[in-house]
C-alpha cells in the first residue's frame, strides 16, 4: 500500500509525502504506481518550470519514498498571491485526483492530509 500524506498550513496545500509500494501489480508492471510517479513528476515539473518556483523534493530510489515541499505556496515565503494560489492549487488538484483514485483502489492507496507548519 502507498500512503500519501498532504501537508497544509492554515488550509493551504504546500507539499506531500508518498511512502510504500501500491502492490497493485508486479514490480515494473504496476500501473497504479506508474500513475502516481507520473502525476508526482508532473506536479514537480509544472511548479518548477511554469511557475518558476523552487521545489524541495527527495526521492529515495531504494524505497521509492518521495517528499515534496513547495514553500512558495505559502504567504510567509511568497509575496505574489497569484503564484501562491497556482502552486497550492496544483498540489490540491493532485490531492483531489488521488481521492478519485482512492474510490476504486482503497486496498492499494491511503490518502491523508495534515496541518503542519514549516
Helices and strands as residue ranges (DSSP letters): E 2-9, E 12-19, H 31-45, I 46-50, E 56-59, E 66-69, G 71-73, H 81-105, E 109-115
